[in-house]
Structures are given as C-alpha cells and as structure tokens.
Amino acid sequence: LTDPYLAGHSRLMGALGVEVAKALNAADIDVATVETAANLSQVGKLFVDRDLLFKTGSLTAEEKKEMEAHVDHAAKVLKDIDFGLPVFDAVCQMNETFDGQGYPQGLQGEDISLPARILGVVNSFCAMVEPRAYRGARSVNESLHILGSSGSAYDQKIVAVLKEVVGSAIGEKLLAQQRQD
C-alpha cells in the first residue's frame, strides 16, 4: 500500500532466496529464516516518507540517510517478536555489504549472517529487475552482471548461485510469475 513498486518484491525475494539457500545446502533454519525475513524485509519502509519513496531523481545525502533509516524502523517493529528463527538479525543485516560499506553497522564478510547475505543479494537483484519511480526494470542478464561485477560488495558465491537459480526452470518460472502479477 505504501509503495506500489514493492508489490510482489518480498514474495519474489522469498522465493528466490529460498531456492538460493537450498542450492547452497544451507541448514533448514537458514532456509526458513530467509523465507520469513524476506516477507518482513520491507516493513521499515512503511515509516519512510512517501515522497522520498517515489522520488524520481537522485537522493541527497540527507535523503539517503532518511531512506536508510528503514532498517531502524524495521528493528523497532520486529525487536520484540519471537519468531523462533534469527529473522530480526537477517532483516537488520541484509543491507550490510560483504565489503563492509553497507548499513546500518558496517558489518562485513561472514560477520553478516548467511540468511542476511542471501537476502542482500536477492533484494538487490529483485530491485533491479523490477521498475522503480526513477527508472524502468533492468534485464535479468544486466542485473546479474551488475551483481557479479560489484567487486566485493556482495558475496560472490551467493551471486553465482543466484545466477544458477535464475537460469533454472524454477527460477524462470518465478520470474515469469512476477511479471504477470
């Protein structure tokens, strides 16, 4: 309701994330965490000004900081909920980057949980292949190329597995379903 550009985003994130986690032979708890956290990953954006969410131009430094506060908002909403899974950490860490340049804590490498690293890659991919207020959708191949050539921003092992998943029959089916929704 807050951001029509996110319609279906969490659903696609969860579906692709689960397939990536399974392909990585992740533990069942990590697979379940990815699925649940994906569904809650955008909850903090409910508290971000709609004008900022729909802005068509580049964000100023102040606007970027306000947008990044969606993680803090999500943390406030989720902190007291017992999921029986490390969902809170996955949601709060998914904007961290493998090279430590992400937010909110500047975590890097394996200090970021596996579910959060998976969600970070899949979230970025989904954001690229879906249209936004400031640009149209990118192609799957272009999006995978951007992730793969990002250097150390993303866990490249996860990027490689995402590429395999997206190229598989199930990945193609999930992307086709998203386009129809």
MOGI-V163664 format. One record per residue. N is the residue number from 1. SS is DSSP state (helix for helix, strand for strand, loop for the rest). BURIAL is I if it has 24 or more other ideal C-beta (glycine too) atoms within 12 Angstrom, else O. D_CENTER is the distance of its C-alpha to the mean C-alpha in whole Angstrom. Layout:
BEGIN
n:N ss:SS burial:BURIAL d_center:D_CENTER
n:N ss:SS burial:BURIAL d_center:D_CENTER
END
This chain:
BEGIN
n:1 ss:loop burial:O d_center:19
n:2 ss:loop burial:O d_center:17
n:3 ss:loop burial:I d_center:15
n:4 ss:helix burial:O d_center:16
n:5 ss:helix burial:I d_center:14
n:6 ss:helix burial:I d_center:11
n:7 ss:loop burial:O d_center:14
n:8 ss:loop burial:I d_center:12
n:9 ss:helix burial:I d_center:9
n:10 ss:helix burial:I d_center:8
n:11 ss:helix burial:I d_center:11
n:12 ss:helix burial:I d_center:10
n:13 ss:helix burial:I d_center:6
n:14 ss:helix burial:I d_center:9
n:15 ss:helix burial:I d_center:12
n:16 ss:helix burial:I d_center:10
n:17 ss:helix burial:I d_center:9
n:18 ss:helix burial:I d_center:12
n:19 ss:helix burial:I d_center:14
n:20 ss:helix burial:I d_center:13
n:21 ss:helix burial:I d_center:14
n:22 ss:helix burial:I d_center:17
n:23 ss:helix burial:I d_center:18
n:24 ss:loop burial:I d_center:17
n:25 ss:loop burial:O d_center:20
n:26 ss:loop burial:I d_center:18
n:27 ss:loop burial:O d_center:20
n:28 ss:helix burial:O d_center:20
n:29 ss:helix burial:O d_center:18
n:30 ss:helix burial:I d_center:15
n:31 ss:helix burial:I d_center:15
n:32 ss:helix burial:I d_center:15
n:33 ss:helix burial:I d_center:13
n:34 ss:helix burial:I d_center:10
n:35 ss:helix burial:I d_center:11
n:36 ss:helix burial:I d_center:12
n:37 ss:helix burial:I d_center:10
n:38 ss:helix burial:I d_center:7
n:39 ss:helix burial:I d_center:10
n:40 ss:helix burial:I d_center:11
n:41 ss:loop burial:I d_center:7
n:42 ss:loop burial:I d_center:9
n:43 ss:helix burial:I d_center:12
n:44 ss:helix burial:I d_center:13
n:45 ss:helix burial:I d_center:13
n:46 ss:helix burial:O d_center:16
n:47 ss:helix burial:O d_center:18
n:48 ss:loop burial:I d_center:17
n:49 ss:loop burial:O d_center:20
n:50 ss:helix burial:O d_center:20
n:51 ss:helix burial:O d_center:21
n:52 ss:helix burial:I d_center:19
n:53 ss:helix burial:I d_center:16
n:54 ss:loop burial:O d_center:18
n:55 ss:loop burial:O d_center:20
n:56 ss:loop burial:O d_center:21
n:57 ss:loop burial:O d_center:22
n:58 ss:loop burial:O d_center:20
n:59 ss:loop burial:O d_center:19
n:60 ss:loop burial:O d_center:22
n:61 ss:helix burial:O d_center:22
n:62 ss:helix burial:O d_center:22
n:63 ss:helix burial:O d_center:20
n:64 ss:helix burial:O d_center:17
n:65 ss:helix burial:O d_center:18
n:66 ss:helix burial:O d_center:18
n:67 ss:helix burial:I d_center:15
n:68 ss:helix burial:I d_center:13
n:69 ss:loop burial:I d_center:15
n:70 ss:helix burial:I d_center:13
n:71 ss:helix burial:I d_center:12
n:72 ss:helix burial:I d_center:16
n:73 ss:helix burial:I d_center:16
n:74 ss:helix burial:I d_center:14
n:75 ss:helix burial:I d_center:16
n:76 ss:helix burial:O d_center:19
n:77 ss:helix burial:O d_center:18
n:78 ss:helix burial:I d_center:17
n:79 ss:loop burial:O d_center:19
n:80 ss:loop burial:O d_center:22
n:81 ss:loop burial:O d_center:21
n:82 ss:loop burial:O d_center:22
n:83 ss:loop burial:O d_center:19
n:84 ss:loop burial:O d_center:21
n:85 ss:loop burial:I d_center:18
n:86 ss:loop burial:I d_center:16
n:87 ss:helix burial:I d_center:13
n:88 ss:helix burial:I d_center:14
n:89 ss:helix burial:I d_center:13
n:90 ss:helix burial:I d_center:10
n:91 ss:helix burial:I d_center:9
n:92 ss:helix burial:I d_center:11
n:93 ss:helix burial:I d_center:10
n:94 ss:loop burial:I d_center:6
n:95 ss:loop burial:I d_center:7
n:96 ss:loop burial:I d_center:10
n:97 ss:loop burial:I d_center:11
n:98 ss:loop burial:I d_center:14
n:99 ss:loop burial:O d_center:16
n:100 ss:loop burial:O d_center:16
n:101 ss:loop burial:O d_center:16
n:102 ss:loop burial:I d_center:13
n:103 ss:loop burial:I d_center:13
n:104 ss:loop burial:I d_center:14
n:105 ss:loop burial:O d_center:17
n:106 ss:loop burial:O d_center:16
n:107 ss:loop burial:I d_center:16
n:108 ss:loop burial:O d_center:16
n:109 ss:helix burial:I d_center:17
n:110 ss:helix burial:O d_center:17
n:111 ss:helix burial:O d_center:17
n:112 ss:loop burial:I d_center:14
n:113 ss:loop burial:I d_center:14
n:114 ss:helix burial:I d_center:13
n:115 ss:helix burial:I d_center:10
n:116 ss:helix burial:I d_center:8
n:117 ss:helix burial:I d_center:9
n:118 ss:helix burial:I d_center:8
n:119 ss:helix burial:I d_center:4
n:120 ss:helix burial:I d_center:4
n:121 ss:helix burial:I d_center:6
n:122 ss:helix burial:I d_center:5
n:123 ss:helix burial:I d_center:2
n:124 ss:helix burial:I d_center:5
n:125 ss:helix burial:I d_center:7
n:126 ss:helix burial:I d_center:7
n:127 ss:helix burial:I d_center:8
n:128 ss:helix burial:I d_center:10
n:129 ss:helix burial:I d_center:12
n:130 ss:loop burial:I d_center:12
n:131 ss:loop burial:O d_center:15
n:132 ss:strand burial:O d_center:15
n:133 ss:loop burial:O d_center:18
n:134 ss:loop burial:O d_center:18
n:135 ss:strand burial:O d_center:18
n:136 ss:loop burial:O d_center:18
n:137 ss:loop burial:O d_center:16
n:138 ss:loop burial:O d_center:16
n:139 ss:loop burial:O d_center:17
n:140 ss:helix burial:I d_center:15
n:141 ss:helix burial:O d_center:18
n:142 ss:helix burial:O d_center:17
n:143 ss:helix burial:I d_center:13
n:144 ss:helix burial:I d_center:14
n:145 ss:helix burial:O d_center:17
n:146 ss:helix burial:I d_center:15
n:147 ss:helix burial:I d_center:12
n:148 ss:helix burial:I d_center:16
n:149 ss:loop burial:O d_center:18
n:150 ss:loop burial:I d_center:16
n:151 ss:loop burial:O d_center:18
n:152 ss:loop burial:O d_center:17
n:153 ss:loop burial:I d_center:13
n:154 ss:loop burial:I d_center:11
n:155 ss:loop burial:I d_center:13
n:156 ss:helix burial:O d_center:15
n:157 ss:helix burial:I d_center:16
n:158 ss:helix burial:I d_center:13
n:159 ss:helix burial:I d_center:12
n:160 ss:helix burial:O d_center:16
n:161 ss:helix burial:I d_center:15
n:162 ss:helix burial:I d_center:12
n:163 ss:helix burial:I d_center:15
n:164 ss:helix burial:O d_center:18
n:165 ss:helix burial:I d_center:16
n:166 ss:helix burial:I d_center:15
n:167 ss:helix burial:O d_center:19
n:168 ss:loop burial:O d_center:20
n:169 ss:helix burial:O d_center:22
n:170 ss:helix burial:O d_center:19
n:171 ss:helix burial:I d_center:16
n:172 ss:helix burial:O d_center:19
n:173 ss:helix burial:O d_center:19
n:174 ss:helix burial:I d_center:16
n:175 ss:helix burial:I d_center:15
n:176 ss:helix burial:O d_center:19
n:177 ss:helix burial:O d_center:18
n:178 ss:helix burial:I d_center:15
n:179 ss:helix burial:O d_center:18
n:180 ss:helix burial:O d_center:21
n:181 ss:loop burial:O d_center:19
END
